Amino acid sequence: MENNEKKVLLSAKDVHLQFKVRGRVLTAIRGISLDIYEEESIAIVGESGSGKSVFTKCFTGMNDQNGYISGGEIIYNDPELADTHVALSSNIKRIEASAKKKLDEYSKLELGAETYKEILNLESEKKEREGLSSDELGEEKAKESDLIADRTDAYNLKLTLDSKKDKAQIKELNAKIDEYDAELKSLRAKAKSIEAEHKKALKADTAYLATYNEKMAALKSKYQQEISGEISDETRERNTVLAKEICLSIGRYDMKDRYSLLNKLLKALKKAMKLGVDLDDDKQRNSVFDTVAFRVQYLDETEEALHGTCVLNLANVKFDKDWAQIRGKRIATVFQDPMTSLNPIITIGKQITSIIIKHQGCSEVEARRKALDLMHKVGIPNPEKRFDDYPFQYSGGMRQRIVIAIALSCQPKILICDEPTTALDVTIQAQILKLLKDLQKEFHYTIVFITHDLGVVANIADRVAVLYAGQIIELGTVEEVFYDPKHPYTWALLSSLPQLTQRNTKLYSITGTPPSLYNEVVGDAFAPRNPYCLKIDTLEEPPMFKVSDTHYAKTWLLDPDAPKVEKPEAIDDIHGKLIRAFNI
């Protein structure tokens, strides 16, 4: 999925996003990988609930607190933001010297890493013998998980009922909940009983315990001997760089956070050394730092400052101060309803200038000049007169123009447009789309456009990513996805366009509903709704097949051994129909 002409601005790799909802885990994003290029327009389309908005909210850390990225990385390539300088103050010098001393001490643990892992394996083997075996533990956890899920469903259903009208159903559900509680209690008691039996059997196995104690004593003796050795000059040199990278990574924080992060980083590095993690490998070193704060790689230094560069992995940003450098300033969002995006009791001008002053640090006079210039560029008539108006004095289209002006006030690299034209009438929609494209030529930003209106996509996008059940199931240029789609779900979306329906014919609709993402999806997620479903679709998840250098689709229909299936007749001549319908 490469584009040699443009630089990759943001790269998502195997991203998984989960939400904890009433005692259950919902996997909203299931392994999305996507490169977004400089100055392109990419549309993300799919039904409601497919994961469009929550995926792009990962770029700005705006998902709800119960949501978290459970896997993958989102690398944001911004040399200006990645470039880091930390002044060599007396405080930083003390931190560097202290960190270097401790790292040299911890490095001795690396000398015995292999033996330490043998000790851990021996301990693990004993724990498994005295507790539940892997198979028993897996079976117990699966049963417990199913019971908790059933209990949660029953409890949630009970909350939706009317206590006066649905007394009988509530009583029945209460009885079910009590049954689930009793089963859970019995299951846990049985697990404890089995564990007690295993402990008793192990205590009686004197031959095993004697062998275990003998092996453990020998390993611990060997380990102590190994970690009493001396570290090499190469390791000391690496630790010098590591100490500088610690200073670069924590130098942007205030004193309180700085020392807290220092202790956490030293603890993480000590653990990594103890386990023999290869800290000379950049990827492994990054993963150790990422548990605390993203790593700033040391480049060089002067007498005044350390200089480094960092890999901005947005999946691991943990501090609001870091998000403040990205959100709005580098990646901005235009939301669906302009009225909820604007403060109704603050004037339009004040809302624009406050953002400019916050992110650009300019005077109020300069901020006003820039705000008026932006209002003019987004098409607000007489901006000087409208500057002190309130949002209710603007029409819906004008309010959306102001929201776009606010989003562009800090000249972001990426502009996420989350269905920004849905609340507007068709004429105003066209004006807003034209405005976004026209401003892109001047401000050179990348547009990420979220929508389920494929007509909008045809007008604004260079590329299209089709999402279904938290996965990208087709990706290509707008021409490829519209005129030569390969996935049955894309066929269904295009067939649903009212503009393609002939007179006196029924509008096509996709049967069924998307799968529940509380449960693990087996096979192709679209299989139950797919009229072209193959047997393998119900058994195994399809890979992403390459159609061309820019076109990919996740469907078994592209397998060389699959039967040949033609796309539906309704979208056979989609090129001419769309030209007539949307005046492309």
C-alpha positions as CSV (number, residue, x, y, z in Angstrom):
1,M,0.0,0.0,0.0
2,E,2.7,2.5,-1.0
3,N,2.7,5.7,-2.8
4,N,6.1,6.7,-4.1
5,E,5.1,10.2,-5.1
6,K,4.1,11.5,-1.7
7,K,5.5,11.3,1.8
8,V,3.6,9.3,4.4
9,L,2.3,11.7,7.0
10,L,0.6,9.2,9.3
11,S,1.0,5.5,9.3
12,A,-1.4,3.2,11.3
13,K,-0.1,-0.3,11.7
14,D,-2.3,-3.2,12.9
15,V,-4.3,-0.9,15.3
16,H,-6.7,-2.5,17.7
17,L,-9.1,-0.3,19.8
18,Q,-11.2,-1.7,22.6
19,F,-13.9,-0.3,24.9
20,K,-14.9,-1.6,28.3
21,V,-18.7,-1.5,28.3
22,R,-20.7,-2.6,31.4
23,G,-18.3,-5.4,32.3
24,R,-17.6,-6.5,28.7
25,V,-15.0,-5.7,26.1
26,L,-16.0,-4.4,22.7
27,T,-13.3,-4.5,20.0
28,A,-14.3,-1.5,17.8
29,I,-11.1,-1.5,15.6
30,R,-9.7,-4.9,14.6
31,G,-6.2,-4.6,13.1
32,I,-6.4,-1.6,10.7
33,S,-3.3,-0.7,8.8
34,L,-3.4,2.5,6.7
35,D,-0.9,5.1,5.3
36,I,-2.1,8.6,4.9
37,Y,-0.1,10.9,2.6
38,E,0.8,14.6,2.6
39,E,-1.8,16.8,0.8
40,E,-4.1,14.0,-0.2
41,S,-7.8,13.6,0.4
42,I,-8.8,10.2,1.7
43,A,-12.4,9.2,2.4
44,I,-13.3,6.7,5.1
45,V,-16.7,5.2,4.4
46,G,-19.0,2.6,5.9
47,E,-22.2,2.1,7.8
48,S,-22.8,3.6,11.2
49,G,-20.9,1.7,13.8
50,S,-18.3,0.5,11.3
51,G,-15.5,2.3,13.3
52,K,-14.9,5.4,11.1
53,S,-15.0,8.0,13.8
54,V,-13.4,6.0,16.6
55,F,-10.5,5.2,14.3
56,T,-9.7,8.8,13.5
57,K,-10.2,9.9,17.1
58,C,-7.2,7.7,17.9
59,F,-5.1,10.4,16.0
60,T,-6.1,13.1,18.5
61,G,-6.7,11.0,21.7
62,M,-10.4,12.0,21.7
63,N,-12.0,8.6,22.3
64,D,-14.0,8.1,25.5
65,Q,-12.1,7.2,28.7
66,N,-13.3,3.6,28.6
67,G,-11.6,3.2,25.2
68,Y,-8.0,2.3,24.8
69,I,-5.6,1.2,22.0
70,S,-4.8,-2.4,22.8
71,G,-2.4,-3.1,20.0
72,G,-0.5,-1.6,17.0
73,E,1.0,1.8,16.4
74,I,0.1,5.1,14.8
75,I,3.3,6.8,13.7
76,Y,2.9,10.5,12.9
77,N,5.8,11.8,10.7
78,D,6.4,15.4,11.5
79,P,10.1,16.4,11.5
80,E,9.4,19.8,13.2
81,L,7.5,18.2,16.1
82,A,9.9,15.3,16.3
83,D,13.0,17.5,16.6
84,T,13.7,17.9,20.3
85,H,16.2,20.1,22.2
86,V,16.6,20.0,26.0
87,A,18.7,22.6,27.7
88,L,21.7,21.2,29.7
89,S,20.6,22.9,33.0
90,S,22.2,21.9,36.3
91,N,19.1,19.8,36.9
92,I,19.3,17.9,33.6
93,K,23.0,17.3,34.2
94,R,22.3,15.8,37.6
95,I,19.6,13.6,36.1
96,E,22.0,12.4,33.4
97,A,24.8,11.6,35.8
98,S,22.4,9.8,38.2
99,A,20.8,7.8,35.4
100,K,24.2,6.8,33.9
101,K,25.4,5.5,37.3
102,K,22.2,3.4,37.8
103,L,22.2,2.1,34.3
104,D,25.8,0.9,34.7
105,E,24.7,-0.9,37.9
106,Y,21.6,-2.5,36.3
107,S,23.6,-3.6,33.3
108,K,25.3,-6.3,35.3
109,L,21.9,-8.0,35.4
110,E,22.2,-8.5,31.6
111,L,25.2,-10.8,32.2
112,G,22.8,-13.3,33.9
113,A,19.7,-12.8,31.8
114,E,19.7,-16.3,30.3
115,T,20.0,-17.9,33.7
116,Y,17.4,-15.6,35.1
117,K,14.9,-16.7,32.4
118,E,15.7,-20.4,33.4
119,I,14.8,-19.5,37.0
120,L,11.5,-18.0,35.8
121,N,10.7,-21.0,33.7
122,L,11.4,-23.4,36.6
123,E,9.2,-21.3,38.9
124,S,6.5,-21.2,36.3
125,E,6.6,-25.0,35.9
126,K,6.2,-25.4,39.7
127,K,3.3,-22.9,39.8
128,E,1.5,-24.7,37.1
129,R,1.8,-28.0,38.9
130,E,0.5,-26.6,42.2
131,G,-2.3,-24.6,40.5
132,L,-4.6,-25.1,37.5
133,S,-2.9,-26.4,34.4
134,S,-2.9,-24.3,31.2
135,D,-5.8,-26.3,29.8
136,E,-7.8,-26.2,33.0
137,L,-7.2,-22.5,33.5
138,G,-8.2,-21.8,29.9
139,E,-11.4,-23.9,30.2
140,E,-12.3,-22.2,33.6
141,K,-11.7,-18.7,32.1
142,A,-13.8,-19.4,29.0
143,K,-16.7,-20.7,31.1
144,E,-16.4,-17.7,33.5
145,S,-16.3,-15.3,30.6
146,D,-19.4,-16.8,29.0
147,L,-21.3,-16.7,32.3
148,I,-20.3,-13.1,33.0
149,A,-21.4,-12.1,29.5
150,D,-24.8,-13.8,29.9
151,R,-25.3,-12.2,33.3
152,T,-24.3,-8.7,31.9
153,D,-26.8,-9.1,29.0
154,A,-29.6,-10.1,31.5
155,Y,-28.8,-7.2,33.8
156,N,-28.6,-4.7,30.9
157,L,-31.9,-5.9,29.6
158,K,-33.5,-5.5,33.0
159,L,-32.3,-1.8,33.1
160,T,-34.4,-1.1,29.9
161,L,-37.6,-2.4,31.4
162,D,-40.4,-0.4,33.1
163,S,-40.6,-1.4,36.8
164,K,-44.4,-1.0,36.8
165,K,-45.4,-2.5,33.4
166,D,-42.8,-5.3,33.1
167,K,-42.8,-6.8,36.6
168,A,-43.1,-10.4,35.4
169,Q,-40.2,-10.0,33.0
170,I,-38.1,-8.3,35.6
171,K,-38.8,-11.1,38.1
172,E,-37.8,-13.7,35.5
173,L,-34.6,-11.8,34.8
174,N,-33.7,-11.5,38.5
175,A,-34.1,-15.2,38.8
176,K,-31.8,-15.7,35.8
177,I,-29.2,-13.3,37.3
178,D,-29.3,-15.2,40.6
179,E,-28.8,-18.5,38.6
180,Y,-25.7,-17.0,36.9
181,D,-24.3,-15.8,40.2
182,A,-24.8,-19.2,41.7
183,E,-23.1,-20.9,38.7
184,L,-20.2,-18.4,38.9
185,K,-19.8,-19.1,42.6
186,S,-19.8,-22.9,42.0
187,L,-17.4,-22.6,39.1
188,R,-14.9,-20.6,41.2
189,A,-15.3,-22.9,44.2
190,K,-14.6,-25.9,41.9
191,A,-11.4,-24.2,40.5
192,K,-10.2,-23.6,44.1
193,S,-10.9,-27.2,45.0
194,I,-8.9,-28.5,42.0
195,E,-6.1,-26.1,42.9
196,A,-6.1,-27.3,46.5
197,E,-5.8,-30.9,45.3
198,H,-2.9,-30.1,43.0
199,K,-1.1,-28.3,45.9
200,K,-1.7,-31.3,48.2
201,A,-0.3,-33.7,45.5
202,L,2.7,-31.5,44.9
203,K,3.5,-31.4,48.7
204,A,3.4,-35.2,48.7
205,D,5.8,-35.5,45.7
206,T,9.0,-35.3,47.7
207,A,11.1,-36.5,44.8
208,Y,10.0,-33.7,42.5
209,L,10.5,-31.1,45.3
210,A,14.0,-32.3,46.0
211,T,14.9,-32.1,42.3
212,Y,13.3,-28.6,42.1
213,N,15.2,-27.3,45.1
214,E,18.5,-28.7,43.8
215,K,18.0,-27.1,40.4
216,M,16.9,-23.8,41.8
217,A,19.8,-23.6,44.2
218,A,22.2,-24.3,41.3
219,L,20.6,-21.7,39.1
220,K,20.6,-19.0,41.8
221,S,24.3,-19.7,42.6
222,K,25.1,-19.5,38.9
223,Y,23.1,-16.3,38.5
224,Q,24.8,-14.5,41.5
225,Q,28.2,-15.4,40.0
226,E,27.3,-14.1,36.6
227,I,25.9,-10.7,37.7
228,S,28.9,-10.0,39.9
229,G,31.0,-9.7,36.7
230,E,32.1,-6.4,34.9
231,I,30.2,-4.8,32.0
232,S,32.0,-4.0,28.8
233,D,33.1,-0.6,27.5
234,E,30.6,-1.0,24.7
235,T,27.8,-1.4,27.3
236,R,29.0,1.7,29.2
237,E,29.0,3.7,26.0
238,R,25.4,2.5,25.3
239,N,24.4,3.5,28.8
240,T,25.8,7.0,28.3
241,V,23.5,7.4,25.2
242,L,20.6,5.8,27.1
243,A,21.1,8.4,30.0
244,K,21.0,11.2,27.4
245,E,17.8,9.7,25.8
246,I,16.2,9.6,29.2
247,C,16.9,13.3,29.7
248,L,15.6,14.1,26.2
249,S,12.4,12.0,26.8
250,I,11.5,13.6,30.1
251,G,13.0,17.1,29.6
252,R,9.8,18.6,28.2
253,Y,7.9,18.0,31.4
254,D,7.8,20.0,34.6
255,M,9.9,19.1,37.6
256,K,7.3,16.9,39.4
257,D,6.5,14.8,36.3
258,R,10.1,14.7,35.3
259,Y,11.2,12.9,38.4
260,S,8.2,10.6,38.3
261,L,9.0,9.6,34.7
262,L,12.7,9.2,35.5
263,N,12.0,6.6,38.1
264,K,9.5,4.8,35.9
265,L,11.9,4.7,32.9
266,L,14.8,3.5,35.1
267,K,12.5,0.8,36.5
268,A,11.4,-0.3,33.0
269,L,15.0,-0.4,31.7
270,K,16.1,-2.4,34.8
271,K,13.4,-5.0,34.1
272,A,14.4,-5.1,30.4
273,M,18.1,-5.6,31.2
274,K,17.1,-8.4,33.7
275,L,15.2,-10.2,31.0
276,G,17.9,-9.7,28.4
277,V,16.1,-7.3,26.0
278,D,18.4,-6.2,23.2
279,L,18.6,-2.4,24.0
280,D,20.9,-1.9,21.0
281,D,17.9,-2.7,18.8
282,D,15.9,0.5,18.1
283,K,12.6,-1.3,17.9
284,Q,13.1,-3.1,21.3
285,R,14.4,0.1,22.9
286,N,11.4,2.0,21.7
287,S,9.0,-0.6,23.2
288,V,10.7,-0.3,26.6
289,F,10.4,3.6,26.5
290,D,6.9,3.5,25.2
291,T,5.6,1.9,28.4
292,V,6.4,5.2,30.1
293,A,6.9,8.0,27.5
294,F,7.8,8.0,23.9
295,R,11.6,7.7,23.3
296,V,13.6,10.6,21.9
297,Q,16.6,9.3,20.0
298,Y,19.9,11.1,20.9
299,L,21.5,12.7,17.9
300,D,24.1,15.2,19.2
301,E,24.7,18.0,21.7
302,T,26.3,21.3,22.3
303,E,27.5,22.9,25.5
304,E,24.0,24.4,26.0
305,A,21.6,21.6,24.9
306,L,21.0,17.9,24.0
307,H,19.5,17.3,20.6
308,G,17.4,14.4,19.5
309,T,14.5,13.2,17.4
310,C,11.5,11.1,18.4
311,V,9.2,8.6,16.8
312,L,5.7,10.0,17.5
313,N,3.6,7.0,18.1
314,L,0.2,8.4,18.8
315,A,-1.0,5.0,20.2
316,N,1.3,5.6,23.2
317,V,0.8,9.2,24.0
318,K,-0.2,9.3,27.7
319,F,0.1,13.0,28.7
320,D,-2.3,15.9,28.0
321,K,0.7,18.2,27.4
322,D,1.8,16.0,24.5
323,W,-1.7,15.9,23.0
324,A,-1.8,19.7,23.3
325,Q,1.1,19.8,20.8
326,I,-0.8,17.6,18.4
327,R,-4.5,18.2,18.8
328,G,-5.6,21.3,16.9
329,K,-2.0,22.4,16.2
330,R,-1.1,19.4,13.9
331,I,-4.3,17.4,13.6
332,A,-7.6,19.3,13.6
333,T,-11.2,18.1,13.4
334,V,-14.4,19.5,11.9
335,F,-17.4,17.8,13.5
336,Q,-20.8,17.0,12.1
337,D,-22.9,19.6,13.9
338,P,-21.4,23.2,13.9
339,M,-23.8,24.3,16.6
340,T,-22.4,21.8,19.1
341,S,-18.8,22.7,18.1
342,L,-19.3,26.4,18.9
343,N,-19.8,28.0,22.4
344,P,-23.2,29.8,22.1
345,I,-22.3,32.5,24.7
346,I,-19.0,33.5,23.2
347,T,-18.7,35.7,20.1
348,I,-17.4,34.1,16.9
349,G,-14.4,36.4,16.8
350,K,-13.4,35.5,20.4
351,Q,-13.7,31.8,19.6
352,I,-11.2,32.1,16.7
353,T,-8.7,34.5,18.4
354,S,-8.6,32.4,21.6
355,I,-7.3,29.4,19.6
356,I,-4.8,31.5,17.7
357,I,-3.4,33.1,20.9
358,K,-3.2,29.7,22.7
359,H,-1.3,27.9,19.9
360,Q,0.6,30.7,18.2
361,G,1.4,32.9,21.2
362,C,0.7,36.2,19.3
363,S,-0.9,39.4,20.7
364,E,-4.7,40.0,20.6
365,V,-4.3,42.6,17.9
366,E,-2.4,40.1,15.7
367,A,-4.8,37.3,16.5
368,R,-7.8,39.5,15.4
369,R,-6.1,40.3,12.1
370,K,-5.4,36.6,11.5
371,A,-9.0,35.7,12.5
372,L,-10.5,38.3,10.1
373,D,-8.3,37.0,7.3
374,L,-9.5,33.4,8.0
375,M,-13.1,34.5,8.1
376,H,-12.6,36.1,4.7
377,K,-11.0,33.0,3.3
378,V,-13.8,30.7,4.4
379,G,-16.3,33.0,2.7
380,I,-17.9,35.0,5.6
381,P,-19.3,38.2,4.0
382,N,-18.3,41.5,5.8
383,P,-16.1,39.7,8.4
384,E,-15.4,43.0,10.3
385,K,-19.1,43.4,11.0
386,R,-19.8,39.7,11.7
387,F,-16.7,39.4,14.0
388,D,-18.6,40.2,17.3
389,D,-21.8,38.2,16.4
390,Y,-22.8,35.1,18.3
391,P,-23.3,31.6,16.7
392,F,-27.1,31.9,16.8
393,Q,-26.8,34.9,14.4
394,Y,-25.2,32.7,11.7
395,S,-26.9,30.2,9.4
396,G,-25.9,26.5,9.6
397,G,-23.6,26.8,6.5
398,M,-21.9,29.9,7.9
399,R,-21.4,28.2,11.3
400,Q,-19.7,25.3,9.6
401,R,-17.4,27.8,7.8
402,I,-16.5,29.3,11.1
403,V,-15.7,25.8,12.5
404,I,-13.5,25.2,9.5
405,A,-11.8,28.6,10.1
406,I,-11.1,27.6,13.8
407,A,-9.7,24.2,12.6
408,L,-7.4,25.9,10.1
409,S,-6.4,28.7,12.5
410,C,-3.2,26.8,13.5
411,Q,-2.5,25.5,10.0
412,P,-2.7,21.8,10.8
413,K,-1.1,19.1,8.7
414,I,-4.2,16.9,8.8
415,L,-7.8,18.0,8.8
416,I,-10.3,15.3,9.9
417,C,-13.8,16.1,8.6
418,D,-16.3,13.9,10.5
419,E,-19.4,14.1,8.3
420,P,-19.2,17.9,8.2
421,T,-22.0,18.3,5.6
422,T,-24.6,15.9,7.0
423,A,-26.5,18.6,8.9
424,L,-26.6,20.9,5.9
425,D,-28.8,21.1,2.9
426,V,-27.6,19.9,-0.5
427,T,-26.6,23.4,-1.9
428,I,-24.6,24.3,1.2
429,Q,-23.0,20.8,1.2
430,A,-21.6,21.5,-2.3
431,Q,-20.3,24.9,-1.1
432,I,-18.5,23.5,2.0
433,L,-16.9,20.6,-0.1
434,K,-15.6,23.2,-2.6
435,L,-14.3,25.4,0.2
436,L,-12.4,22.5,1.8
437,K,-10.8,21.6,-1.6
438,D,-10.0,25.2,-2.4
439,L,-8.4,25.9,1.0
440,Q,-6.4,22.6,0.7
441,K,-4.5,24.2,-2.3
442,E,-3.6,27.2,-0.1
443,F,-2.9,25.6,3.3
444,H,-1.5,22.3,1.9
445,Y,-3.3,20.1,4.5
446,T,-4.3,16.4,4.2
447,I,-8.1,15.8,4.3
448,V,-9.4,12.7,6.1
449,F,-13.1,12.7,5.2
450,I,-15.5,10.5,7.2
451,T,-18.9,9.9,5.6
452,H,-21.4,7.3,4.5
453,D,-22.5,9.5,1.6
454,L,-20.7,8.0,-1.4
455,G,-21.8,11.0,-3.5
456,V,-19.7,13.2,-1.3
457,V,-16.8,10.8,-1.7
458,A,-16.9,11.1,-5.4
459,N,-16.5,14.9,-5.2
460,I,-13.8,15.2,-2.6
461,A,-11.6,12.1,-2.4
462,D,-8.4,10.9,-4.1
463,R,-8.5,7.6,-2.3
464,V,-11.2,5.6,-0.5
465,A,-11.0,3.2,2.5
466,V,-14.1,1.2,3.0
467,L,-14.6,0.0,6.7
468,Y,-16.8,-2.8,7.9
469,A,-16.9,-4.2,11.5
470,G,-13.7,-2.4,12.5
471,Q,-11.6,-3.4,9.5
472,I,-10.6,-1.9,6.2
473,I,-12.1,-4.3,3.6
474,E,-11.3,-2.3,0.5
475,L,-8.8,0.4,-0.3
476,G,-8.0,2.2,-3.5
477,T,-8.2,5.3,-5.6
478,V,-11.7,6.9,-5.9
479,E,-11.8,5.7,-9.5
480,E,-10.9,2.1,-8.6
481,V,-13.4,1.8,-5.7
482,F,-16.2,3.4,-7.6
483,Y,-15.8,2.0,-11.1
484,D,-14.0,-1.3,-10.3
485,P,-15.0,-2.3,-6.8
486,K,-14.0,-5.8,-5.7
487,H,-15.6,-6.4,-2.3
488,P,-19.3,-7.5,-2.0
489,Y,-19.8,-5.0,0.8
490,T,-18.6,-2.1,-1.5
491,W,-20.9,-3.5,-4.2
492,A,-23.8,-3.3,-1.7
493,L,-22.9,0.2,-0.6
494,L,-22.8,1.4,-4.2
495,S,-26.0,-0.4,-5.0
496,S,-27.7,1.4,-2.2
497,L,-27.2,4.8,-3.9
498,P,-30.6,6.3,-4.6
499,Q,-29.2,8.0,-7.7
500,L,-28.5,4.6,-9.3
501,T,-32.1,3.4,-8.9
502,Q,-34.2,3.3,-12.0
503,R,-37.8,4.6,-12.1
504,N,-40.4,2.2,-10.7
505,T,-37.8,-0.1,-9.1
506,K,-37.2,-0.8,-5.4
507,L,-34.2,0.9,-3.7
508,Y,-31.6,-1.7,-2.8
509,S,-30.9,-2.2,0.9
510,I,-28.3,-4.5,2.6
511,T,-30.0,-7.3,4.5
512,G,-29.2,-8.1,8.2
513,T,-27.1,-6.1,10.6
514,P,-23.4,-5.8,11.3
515,P,-21.9,-8.4,13.7
516,S,-21.6,-7.9,17.4
517,L,-18.0,-6.8,18.2
518,Y,-18.3,-8.0,21.8
519,N,-17.6,-11.5,20.4
520,E,-14.7,-12.8,18.4
521,V,-15.6,-12.7,14.7
522,V,-14.9,-16.0,12.9
523,G,-14.3,-15.9,9.2
524,D,-15.3,-12.9,7.1
525,A,-17.4,-10.4,9.2
526,F,-19.6,-9.7,6.2
527,A,-20.4,-13.4,5.5
528,P,-23.9,-13.5,7.1
529,R,-25.1,-10.6,4.9
530,N,-23.1,-11.5,1.8
531,P,-25.2,-13.0,-1.1
532,Y,-22.0,-14.2,-2.7
533,C,-20.8,-16.0,0.5
534,L,-18.4,-18.9,0.1
535,K,-18.0,-21.7,2.6
536,I,-14.5,-20.5,3.5
537,D,-16.0,-17.1,4.4
538,T,-17.6,-18.7,7.4
539,L,-14.5,-20.4,8.5
540,E,-11.4,-18.3,7.9
541,E,-10.8,-14.5,7.7
542,P,-9.7,-13.5,4.2
543,P,-6.3,-11.8,3.7
544,M,-6.0,-8.4,2.0
545,F,-5.6,-9.3,-1.7
546,K,-3.7,-6.9,-4.0
547,V,-5.6,-5.9,-7.1
548,S,-3.2,-3.2,-8.3
549,D,-0.4,-1.1,-6.7
550,T,-3.1,1.2,-5.2
551,H,-6.1,-1.2,-4.9
552,Y,-6.6,-3.8,-2.3
553,A,-9.6,-5.8,-1.2
554,K,-10.2,-8.3,1.7
555,T,-12.4,-10.9,0.1
556,W,-12.0,-14.6,-0.7
557,L,-13.6,-13.9,-4.1
558,L,-10.2,-12.6,-5.2
559,D,-8.5,-15.9,-4.4
560,P,-7.3,-17.6,-7.7
561,D,-9.3,-20.8,-6.8
562,A,-12.6,-18.9,-6.0
563,P,-15.5,-19.0,-8.5
564,K,-15.7,-16.0,-10.8
565,V,-18.5,-13.7,-9.7
566,E,-19.5,-10.5,-11.6
567,K,-20.5,-7.4,-9.7
568,P,-24.2,-6.6,-9.6
569,E,-25.9,-5.2,-12.7
570,A,-27.0,-2.1,-10.8
571,I,-23.5,-0.8,-10.6
572,D,-22.3,-2.2,-13.9
573,D,-22.5,1.2,-15.6
574,I,-21.8,3.3,-12.5
575,H,-19.4,5.6,-14.3
576,G,-22.0,7.2,-16.5
577,K,-24.7,7.1,-13.8
578,L,-22.5,8.9,-11.3
579,I,-21.5,11.6,-13.8
580,R,-25.1,12.3,-14.5
581,A,-26.2,12.1,-10.8
582,F,-23.3,14.1,-9.2
583,N,-22.1,16.2,-12.2
584,I,-18.5,15.0,-11.4
